[in-house]
Amino acid sequence: MTTETASPARRVPRRLLVRFGLLVVLVVGGFLALKLSPLGSHLNEHDLLAAFETIRTSPWAPAALLAAYLVLCPMGLPASPLMVTGAVLFGVAWGSLWNILGTVLGGTVTYFLGRLLGRDFVAHFAGKRLQKIERQISKRGFWGLVGIRFLPIPFALVNYTAALVGIRPALFLTTMTLGLIPPNILYTYATNAVYHAASGERSHVYLNLAVAISLLAVLMFLPQVIVGWKRKKRYEEIRERRRGR
Protein backbone atom coordinates (compact mmCIF):
# COMPACT_ATOMS: atom_id res chain seq x y z
CA MET A 1 0.00 0.00 0.00
CA THR A 2 1.40 3.34 -1.00
CA THR A 3 0.75 6.66 0.61
CA GLU A 4 0.48 9.87 -1.38
CA THR A 5 2.42 12.84 -0.27
CA ALA A 6 1.94 16.44 -1.31
CA SER A 7 4.16 17.56 -4.11
CA PRO A 8 6.96 19.80 -2.88
CA ALA A 9 6.18 22.19 -5.70
CA ARG A 10 2.65 22.57 -4.34
CA ARG A 11 3.64 23.06 -0.71
CA VAL A 12 4.31 26.69 0.12
CA PRO A 13 6.82 27.31 2.91
CA ARG A 14 5.27 29.27 5.72
CA ARG A 15 7.96 31.94 5.58
CA LEU A 16 7.04 32.72 1.96
CA LEU A 17 3.36 32.99 2.85
CA VAL A 18 4.12 35.28 5.77
CA ARG A 19 6.37 37.54 3.72
CA PHE A 20 3.97 37.73 0.78
CA GLY A 21 1.06 38.35 3.14
CA LEU A 22 3.00 41.19 4.71
CA LEU A 23 3.58 42.67 1.26
CA VAL A 24 -0.14 42.52 0.48
CA VAL A 25 -1.01 44.13 3.81
CA LEU A 26 1.54 46.91 3.36
CA VAL A 27 0.59 47.74 -0.23
CA VAL A 28 -3.14 46.97 -0.49
CA GLY A 29 -3.90 47.75 3.15
CA GLY A 30 -1.88 50.96 3.07
CA PHE A 31 -3.48 52.07 -0.19
CA LEU A 32 -7.01 51.43 1.06
CA ALA A 33 -6.29 53.01 4.43
CA LEU A 34 -5.08 56.19 2.76
CA LYS A 35 -7.87 56.29 0.19
CA LEU A 36 -10.69 55.55 2.63
CA SER A 37 -9.37 57.59 5.55
CA PRO A 38 -9.82 61.37 5.91
CA LEU A 39 -6.17 61.73 4.90
CA GLY A 40 -6.95 60.27 1.47
CA SER A 41 -9.11 63.23 0.49
CA HIS A 42 -6.11 65.53 0.96
CA LEU A 43 -3.71 63.60 -1.29
CA ASN A 44 -4.27 65.85 -4.27
CA GLU A 45 -2.32 68.67 -5.90
CA HIS A 46 -4.29 71.48 -4.23
CA ASP A 47 -4.07 70.22 -0.64
CA LEU A 48 -0.48 69.03 -0.96
CA LEU A 49 0.54 72.44 -2.27
CA ALA A 50 -1.24 74.13 0.61
CA ALA A 51 0.46 71.85 3.12
CA PHE A 52 3.95 72.30 1.67
CA GLU A 53 3.41 76.04 1.25
CA THR A 54 3.60 76.38 5.04
CA ILE A 55 7.14 74.96 5.07
CA ARG A 56 8.24 76.33 1.70
CA THR A 57 11.02 78.48 3.12
CA SER A 58 12.17 75.81 5.55
CA PRO A 59 15.41 73.97 4.73
CA TRP A 60 13.46 70.79 5.55
CA ALA A 61 10.95 71.29 2.72
CA PRO A 62 12.88 69.17 0.15
CA ALA A 63 13.39 66.44 2.76
CA ALA A 64 9.66 66.44 3.51
CA LEU A 65 8.88 66.06 -0.20
CA LEU A 66 11.34 63.17 -0.56
CA ALA A 67 9.87 61.52 2.55
CA ALA A 68 6.41 61.73 0.97
CA TYR A 69 7.74 59.96 -2.13
CA LEU A 70 9.31 57.25 0.03
CA VAL A 71 6.08 56.56 1.93
CA LEU A 72 3.41 57.02 -0.75
CA CYS A 73 5.02 55.44 -3.86
CA PRO A 74 5.27 51.89 -2.40
CA MET A 75 1.57 52.08 -1.52
CA GLY A 76 0.66 52.48 -5.18
CA LEU A 77 -0.39 56.12 -5.01
CA PRO A 78 0.35 58.16 -8.17
CA ALA A 79 3.52 60.23 -8.09
CA SER A 80 1.95 63.05 -10.14
CA PRO A 81 0.56 65.08 -7.18
CA LEU A 82 4.01 65.10 -5.59
CA MET A 83 5.61 66.04 -8.90
CA VAL A 84 3.21 68.97 -9.26
CA THR A 85 4.05 70.05 -5.72
CA GLY A 86 7.77 69.93 -6.42
CA ALA A 87 7.39 71.86 -9.69
CA VAL A 88 5.31 74.67 -8.21
CA LEU A 89 7.18 75.08 -4.92
CA PHE A 90 10.77 74.76 -6.10
CA GLY A 91 10.66 75.88 -9.73
CA VAL A 92 11.95 74.10 -12.82
CA ALA A 93 15.59 73.51 -11.84
CA TRP A 94 15.26 72.53 -8.18
CA GLY A 95 11.82 71.04 -8.74
CA SER A 96 13.23 68.72 -11.42
CA LEU A 97 16.07 67.69 -9.10
CA TRP A 98 13.79 66.91 -6.13
CA ASN A 99 11.25 65.14 -8.35
CA ILE A 100 13.94 62.98 -9.94
CA LEU A 101 15.41 62.10 -6.54
CA GLY A 102 11.94 61.48 -5.13
CA THR A 103 10.79 59.14 -7.88
CA VAL A 104 14.11 57.28 -7.88
CA LEU A 105 13.99 56.83 -4.09
CA GLY A 106 10.31 55.87 -4.16
CA GLY A 107 10.90 53.42 -7.01
CA THR A 108 13.91 51.91 -5.23
CA VAL A 109 11.98 51.31 -2.01
CA THR A 110 9.08 49.83 -4.00
CA TYR A 111 11.38 47.49 -5.92
CA PHE A 112 13.30 46.17 -2.92
CA LEU A 113 10.11 45.81 -0.90
CA GLY A 114 8.64 43.63 -3.66
CA ARG A 115 11.89 41.71 -4.10
CA LEU A 116 12.30 41.03 -0.39
CA LEU A 117 8.72 40.03 0.39
CA GLY A 118 7.25 38.74 -2.87
CA ARG A 119 9.93 37.51 -5.27
CA ASP A 120 10.45 34.05 -3.71
CA PHE A 121 6.69 33.49 -3.41
CA VAL A 122 6.15 34.21 -7.12
CA ALA A 123 9.18 32.13 -8.14
CA HIS A 124 7.87 29.20 -6.08
CA PHE A 125 4.63 29.07 -8.08
CA ALA A 126 5.77 30.28 -11.50
CA GLY A 127 8.94 28.20 -11.81
CA LYS A 128 9.95 27.75 -15.45
CA ARG A 129 7.20 30.10 -16.62
CA LEU A 130 8.89 32.89 -14.70
CA GLN A 131 12.16 32.10 -16.47
CA LYS A 132 10.37 32.52 -19.81
CA ILE A 133 9.05 35.89 -18.68
CA GLU A 134 12.56 36.92 -17.64
CA ARG A 135 13.88 35.95 -21.06
CA GLN A 136 11.12 37.93 -22.79
CA ILE A 137 11.97 40.99 -20.71
CA SER A 138 15.69 40.61 -21.42
CA LYS A 139 14.90 40.61 -25.15
CA ARG A 140 13.68 44.18 -24.84
CA GLY A 141 17.27 45.11 -24.05
CA PHE A 142 18.67 47.81 -21.82
CA TRP A 143 17.06 50.71 -23.66
CA GLY A 144 13.77 48.87 -23.86
CA LEU A 145 13.62 48.87 -20.06
CA VAL A 146 14.55 52.55 -20.05
CA GLY A 147 11.77 53.28 -22.54
CA ILE A 148 9.12 51.65 -20.33
CA ARG A 149 9.47 54.67 -18.04
CA PHE A 150 8.23 56.94 -20.85
CA LEU A 151 4.93 55.08 -21.13
CA PRO A 152 1.81 56.03 -19.11
CA ILE A 153 1.98 52.92 -16.90
CA PRO A 154 1.35 53.19 -13.13
CA PHE A 155 4.64 53.86 -11.38
CA ALA A 156 4.23 51.27 -8.62
CA LEU A 157 3.09 48.59 -11.07
CA VAL A 158 6.31 48.87 -13.12
CA ASN A 159 8.49 48.75 -10.01
CA TYR A 160 6.74 45.83 -8.34
CA THR A 161 6.62 43.87 -11.60
CA ALA A 162 10.36 44.38 -12.08
CA ALA A 163 10.97 43.01 -8.58
CA LEU A 164 8.65 40.01 -8.89
CA VAL A 165 9.87 38.83 -12.30
CA GLY A 166 13.50 39.00 -11.22
CA ILE A 167 15.11 41.94 -12.98
CA ARG A 168 18.54 42.33 -11.38
CA PRO A 169 18.94 45.26 -8.94
CA ALA A 170 21.79 46.91 -10.87
CA LEU A 171 19.86 46.73 -14.15
CA PHE A 172 16.66 47.98 -12.52
CA LEU A 173 18.31 50.93 -10.76
CA THR A 174 20.24 52.01 -13.86
CA THR A 175 17.35 51.79 -16.32
CA MET A 176 14.90 53.33 -13.86
CA THR A 177 17.13 56.32 -13.18
CA LEU A 178 17.87 56.96 -16.85
CA GLY A 179 14.21 56.47 -17.74
CA LEU A 180 12.91 58.85 -15.09
CA ILE A 181 15.17 61.82 -15.79
CA PRO A 182 13.66 63.10 -19.10
CA PRO A 183 9.96 62.69 -18.13
CA ASN A 184 10.56 64.33 -14.75
CA ILE A 185 12.27 67.35 -16.24
CA LEU A 186 9.60 67.82 -18.92
CA TYR A 187 6.71 67.20 -16.52
CA THR A 188 8.14 69.65 -14.01
CA TYR A 189 8.72 72.23 -16.73
CA ALA A 190 5.20 71.84 -18.14
CA THR A 191 3.57 71.96 -14.71
CA ASN A 192 5.52 75.07 -13.73
CA ALA A 193 4.51 76.74 -17.01
CA VAL A 194 0.83 75.96 -16.42
CA TYR A 195 1.05 77.32 -12.88
CA HIS A 196 2.57 80.61 -14.02
CA ALA A 197 0.05 80.91 -16.85
CA ALA A 198 -2.79 80.48 -14.37
CA SER A 199 -1.15 83.08 -12.13
CA GLY A 200 -1.23 85.66 -14.92
CA GLU A 201 2.45 85.39 -15.90
CA ARG A 202 1.75 84.50 -19.53
CA SER A 203 4.67 85.95 -21.43
CA HIS A 204 6.27 83.16 -23.47
CA VAL A 205 4.49 80.60 -21.28
CA TYR A 206 2.20 79.22 -23.99
CA LEU A 207 5.09 78.60 -26.37
CA ASN A 208 7.15 76.92 -23.64
CA LEU A 209 4.15 74.83 -22.60
CA ALA A 210 3.51 73.71 -26.18
CA VAL A 211 7.16 72.65 -26.52
CA ALA A 212 7.05 70.73 -23.24
CA ILE A 213 3.81 68.92 -24.12
CA SER A 214 5.17 68.04 -27.55
CA LEU A 215 8.33 66.58 -26.04
CA LEU A 216 6.28 64.62 -23.51
CA ALA A 217 4.18 63.18 -26.34
CA VAL A 218 7.35 62.21 -28.20
CA LEU A 219 8.70 60.45 -25.09
CA MET A 220 5.45 58.53 -24.69
CA PHE A 221 5.33 57.27 -28.28
CA LEU A 222 9.05 56.99 -29.04
CA PRO A 223 9.50 53.56 -27.36
CA GLN A 224 6.62 52.11 -29.38
CA VAL A 225 8.11 53.51 -32.60
CA ILE A 226 11.53 52.05 -31.77
CA VAL A 227 10.06 48.65 -30.89
CA GLY A 228 8.07 48.66 -34.16
CA TRP A 229 11.17 49.59 -36.14
CA LYS A 230 13.20 46.80 -34.50
CA ARG A 231 10.47 44.25 -35.23
CA LYS A 232 10.34 45.34 -38.85
CA LYS A 233 14.12 45.10 -39.15
CA ARG A 234 14.13 41.63 -37.56
CA TYR A 235 11.36 40.50 -39.88
CA GLU A 236 13.31 41.73 -42.92
CA GLU A 237 16.44 39.89 -41.71
CA ILE A 238 14.46 36.67 -41.34
CA ARG A 239 13.07 37.07 -44.86
CA GLU A 240 16.57 37.65 -46.25
CA ARG A 241 17.85 34.50 -44.54
CA ARG A 242 15.03 32.45 -45.97
CA ARG A 243 15.69 33.77 -49.46
CA GLY A 244 19.35 32.87 -49.18
CA ARG A 245 18.63 29.23 -48.46
N, C-alpha and C positions, 0 to 999 in steps of 0.2 A: 504493500500500500504506500502510495506516495503522497506527500503533503505539498501543497502549493504555497509558495512564498511570494510575497509582493516583489515585483520587479524593482531593482534598485533605481532604475530610471524614473519610476513612478513615485517613489518615496521621497518626499521633500524634507531635507534636514530642518530641524526646528529653528536653528539659527538663521537660515535663509528666510523662513516664514516671518520670524520676528523682525528681521531687518527690513524686509519688503513691506511688512505691515506698518512699520515705523515711517517708512517713506510715504506710504499712502496717507497716513494720519497727518504728517507734516505738510504735505502738498495739498491734498484734497481738503483735509480738515482746516488747514490754515486759510486756504482760499475761501471756503464757505464761511468760516468765522469772520473773515474780513468783509466779505460781500454782504452777509446777513446782519452783521453787527452795525451799530450806529457809526462806527469808524468807516465802514465801507462807503457810506454816502459822501464822505469827504475826500475819497481817493480820486479826485478829478483835477483837471488843470486849474480851475478857478480857486478851489479851496487849498490846494497845495501851494499855489502862488501866494495866497493870503497868509498861509502859515509860515512860509519861508521868508516872506517880506519882513516879518518881525525880527528876523535874525540876519537880514541881508548884509548889514555892515559888520556883523560879527566874524571874526577869523574862523569860527567853527561852522560857518554856513556851508562851505564845500564838504566838510566832513559829514555834516548832517545829511546832505544830498547823497553822498556815497553810501552812508549807512542805510538810507532808504532803499537804494538799489540792492544792497546786500540782503536786506530782509524781504523785500517785496518780489523781486525777480524769481527766487526759487519757489514761491507760492503760486506762480503762474499768472501774476498780474501784469498787464501790459506795461512796457517801459516808456511808452509815449508820454504819459502825464509827467513823469520825472524829466524826460528830455525837454518838454516844453518849459518846465520850471527852470531847468538849467539854462536854457536859451534866453529866457526873458530876464532872469535875475543877474546873470553873469556876462551877457553879451555873446557875440559870435566866437571870439577867440577863447576866452576862459570857459564859456559855456560848452564849446566843442570839447575842450580838454576834459572837463568834469564829466560830461556825458559819455565820452569814450572810456574814461577810467571806470565810471559807474557801470556801464553795460558790460565791460570786460570783467570787472569784479563780480557782478551779479551772475554773469554767464559761467564764470569759473566755479563759484559756489554751487550753482545749480548742477553743473556737470559732475563735480566730485561728490555731491550729495547723492546723485543718481547712481554713480559708479560704486560708491561705498555700500549703499543700501539695496540697490536693485539689480546690479549687473549679474551677480552670481545666480540670483533667482531666475532671471530671464534665460541665462545660459543653461541652467539645469533643465528647463523645459524645452528650449528651442534646439539645443544640440547642434547637429549638422546644418539645420536650416539657418541658424544664426550665422554660421560660417559662410553660407551662400550670400546672406545679406551683407556681411562684411566685405566679401569679394565684389559684390555689386557696387558698394559704396566706394571701394578703392579704385574701381574703374573710372569713376568720375574724376579722379586725379586731384592733385593739390588745389589747383585753381577752381575745380568744380566745387570743392568744399568751401572755398572762399566765396564763390558766387552765390551759394545758398543764402548767405547773409544779406544779399541784395533783394531777395524775394520777400513778398509780404506773408511770411509764415510766422506764427506765434513764437516769440523769443524763447520761452521756456520749453516749448515742444521740441525745437531744434536742439537745445542743449541736453535735455533729458534723453532724447533719442540717440544722440551721439554717445552718451554715457552707456546706455543700455545695449547698444549694438556693438560696443567694443572699440570705438575709435580711440587710438592711443592718445594719452594726455598731451604729449608734445605736439602732435599733429593737430589736435583739437585747439589747443591754446594759440598756436601760430595762425591757423586758418581763421579762427574766430576773431583774433585781434586785427588781422589784415582786412577781414571782411566787414568789420564794424566801423573802421575809421572813415571811409568815404560816406556811407549813409549818415553817420552821426554828424559829420561836418555839414553836409548839405541840409539835413533835417534841422539842425540848429540854426543855420543861416536862414532857411525859409521861414522858420517859426519866428525868429527875431525880426525879419522883414515884415511879416504879417502883424506882429505886435506894434511895431512903429507906425505902420500904415493905419492901424486902428486908432493909434494915439494922435493922429493928425500929422505925423512926420512923413509926408508922402513924396518928398523929392527923391527921385531915382529909385524909390522903393519898388514900384511896380515892375520896372525892368529887371531889377535884381531878383525879385520874386519869380518872375517868369523864367529867368535863367536857372534858378535853383530847382524849380519844379520840373523843368525840362531835363536837367541832369539827374534828378531823382527817377524820372520815368525811364531814362536811359539805363540807369543802374538796375532797375527792376526787370527790364526786358533783355538786357545784354546777356545774362547767363543763358537764357533760353535760345537766343540767337546763336551763341557760341556752341551750345550743345547740338543744335540743329545743323550747324555747319560741320561739326566733327562727325556727326552721323552720316551726313551726305558724303563727306570725304571718305569715310570708312566703307560706305556702300560702293563708291566708285572704285576703291582699291580692290574690293572683293570681286567686282565685275571684271576688272582688268586681269586679275589672277585666273579667273575662270576662262577668259578668252585666250590666255596664254597656254592653257593646257592642250 
